[in-house]
């Protein structure tokens, strides 16, 4: 089995291992959001890359991983359930991925969408039909895909995701404040380092797992407060809150706490290959 295929299989197994954490939740919308956060963390390094100030999304890969997640949840959910997390999740991805045809790479550059050309890394197809990029793509650092999480917030609120003038304005807002998104990129890298410490090296802090969790969550909350302060000083806090940037940060903090406090998740995480827990830099 090729390394890329092993990594994909591991990710899907990792996601499946957390389903028991999601199932007891009465709030189906909350379960869907948490499932997305889980998927997002695992999949983004393989589906998004950053070139200068542009975020490039492999829509086909995102769609395929999402299908795998959907199948996993659907398998575990009661067959009679209506409006289940699996159904909500599937509807959301249908809306999100309908923006762009498979195998295209939409690029956010200012407020425009265009297709990447010479910078696109070639694909290879593996046995189950999942499309993965070749070798060096997985060595690119993970970054927060700004357009993705803005679309997520809109889709989960029932707001149609489209390339309308309104969405172009929203994308332009993000492009105008690329310095703030760079803060998010930095925070994401910092979070990953803390993930690694908690998951595979918590002894470095000489702390029990619950105390290590508290430390990570505290770091996230401090970063979130600093982010909100800087945004507020520039008079754009309400706009960014409405667009989903700040709510996303809150959700990231909450999901981090929930993931770490799930003993089943922690046991499963120890089984994940090092390439997933600590991606090459």
PyMOL commands that set and color helices and strands:
alter all, ss='L'
color gray80, all
select helices_A, chain A and resi 3-17+19-23+28-47+59-76+85-97+135-139+146-156+165-176+178-200+202-204+209-233+237-243+245-260+263-269+274-277
alter helices_A, ss='H'
color red, helices_A
select strands_A, chain A and resi 48-51+54-58+105-109+112-115+123-125+131-133
alter strands_A, ss='S'
color yellow, strands_A
deselect
rebuild
show_as cartoon
